[in-house]
């Protein structure tokens, strides 16, 4: 049974059931403001703003949306737009987005070396003071600080921040960022930072902003032989076999400088992961090599894309899990695919879960 709550109110008269989309950052749009839609019948005028008995705030993004499947919370988001059926004004489609939509137009000028934006200052313990007298931070802390200034502090899952910070600080990955670029929106800046630092970002079903970075996938759903799938080749991830990263002294660190890292993948083509100074400043060659090696390790060739559909009764899937597939006639034994897009379509339970995946390298 599907239940919808708007601002805590239980909603009846569902005309079309929800189609819920969750995306983990990839390609050229790392930060997805995923769309979720459903259609309701408004018999008493409570589902439009400005009416006397309305439950809808006239500021769309202030309306909280929750969707339950048999009392399991499967979606938390905000209202983006209402679309009235031109043939029947009582039929309203609700266009909802993740919490990342809420403050995405806020503009703040965050500079790492100031430990804030000039008015808000974060604790020195969240930074590393280097020998040049300037503060540096790990990439995940840079994203954390920027999101907090934008207004997202209450929605960030901080365990992910702590775990990734531990990985990056142990590897001595230190950077600075400067977001005071008038021609870029906060969404574009966040996209750029996440993409360059190989940090995945998505919003889970509880409305938490989650992060992934270079973590072994140990939680899997196993599928053997019988499943409906479609191999896609239209969508491709980026490929990198080399890197060229500008350092603070204006010199460039390349894969060749790092024992010609990834040379075995450059036999057919050369594609560089490039990072120039501007929004991001790289502290040293250790940091540059870490980012460059990761780009090559994860994207040195095309990765097979697979779309999987299965019954909605399986509720325990999420974007942190992997699909482990064994298909004898393809010669796959426990072949691991990493999910990037997860869609729940409650209008077709038989194949209502759609997962877009890419194989792991």
Secondary structure, 3 states (H helix, E strand, C coil): CEEEEECCEEECCEEEEEEEEEECCECCECCCCCEEEEEEECCCCCCCCCCCCCCCCCCHHHCEEEEEECCEEEEEEEEEEEEEECCEEEEEEEEEECHHHCCCCCCCCCEHHHCECCCCECCHHHCEECCCCCEEECHHHHHHHHHHHHCCHHHECHHHHHHHHHHHHHCCCCEEEECCCCCCCHHHHHHHHHHHCCCEEEECCCCCEEEECCCCCCCEEEEECCCEEEEECCCCCCCCCEEEEEECCCCEEECCCCCCCCHHHCCCCCCEEEECCCCEEECCHHHHHHHHHHHHHHHCCCCCEEEEEECCCCCCCCCCCEEEEEEHHHCEEEEEEEEEEEEEECCCHHHCEEEEEEECC
